[in-house]
Amino acid sequence: MVNVPKTHRTFCKKCGKHQPHKVTQYKGKDSLYAQGKRRYDRKQSGYGGQTKPIFRKKGQVIQF
């Protein structure tokens, strides 16, 4: 994981100036048509169960 600051000074629409905002992380969606995903889906289809280790995608930084 990447070290992420807990707060971030950025523009606040409500008061019209820069204020500290809380920063969190979220998981982005995987692309359905990436080459690796297509290959993986082909390999997974049919009998044989889980063929590769399941990769847990890391998050991205957002401000809310």
C-alpha positions as CSV (number, residue, x, y, z in Angstrom):
1,M,0.0,0.0,0.0
2,V,1.0,3.6,-0.6
3,N,1.3,6.0,2.3
4,V,-1.5,8.6,2.0
5,P,-1.9,11.8,4.0
6,K,-5.1,11.8,6.1
7,T,-5.9,15.5,5.2
8,H,-5.4,17.6,2.0
9,R,-5.6,21.3,1.7
10,T,-7.8,22.1,-1.3
11,F,-10.6,24.5,-2.5
12,C,-13.9,24.3,-0.6
13,K,-16.9,25.2,-2.8
14,K,-19.0,26.1,0.3
15,C,-16.7,28.8,1.8
16,G,-14.8,29.7,-1.4
17,K,-11.3,29.2,-0.1
18,H,-8.7,26.5,0.6
19,Q,-9.4,24.3,3.6
20,P,-8.1,21.0,4.9
21,H,-10.2,18.1,3.5
22,K,-10.3,14.5,4.7
23,V,-8.7,12.1,2.2
24,T,-9.7,8.5,1.7
25,Q,-9.0,5.6,-0.7
26,Y,-11.3,3.7,-2.9
27,K,-11.0,0.8,-5.3
28,G,-11.4,1.5,-9.1
29,K,-13.2,-0.8,-11.4
30,D,-11.2,-3.3,-13.5
31,S,-11.5,-3.0,-17.3
32,L,-13.6,-5.8,-18.8
33,Y,-11.7,-6.0,-22.2
34,A,-8.0,-5.8,-21.0
35,Q,-5.9,-8.5,-22.7
36,G,-5.1,-10.2,-19.3
37,K,-8.8,-10.2,-18.3
38,R,-9.8,-11.8,-21.7
39,R,-7.1,-14.4,-21.3
40,Y,-8.0,-15.1,-17.7
41,D,-11.7,-15.5,-18.5
42,R,-10.9,-17.9,-21.3
43,K,-8.7,-19.9,-18.9
44,Q,-11.4,-19.9,-16.2
45,S,-14.2,-21.1,-18.4
46,G,-15.1,-24.8,-18.2
47,Y,-14.0,-27.3,-15.6
48,G,-10.9,-27.0,-13.4
49,G,-11.8,-24.5,-10.7
50,Q,-9.7,-21.4,-9.9
51,T,-6.6,-21.4,-12.1
52,K,-4.7,-18.4,-10.8
53,P,-4.3,-16.5,-7.5
54,I,-6.9,-13.8,-7.0
55,F,-5.3,-10.4,-7.1
56,R,-6.8,-7.8,-4.8
57,K,-6.4,-4.4,-6.5
58,K,-5.0,-1.5,-4.6
59,G,-7.0,1.7,-4.0
60,Q,-6.7,5.2,-5.4
61,V,-6.7,8.5,-3.5
62,I,-9.8,10.6,-3.6
63,Q,-11.0,13.8,-1.8
64,F,-14.5,14.1,-0.5
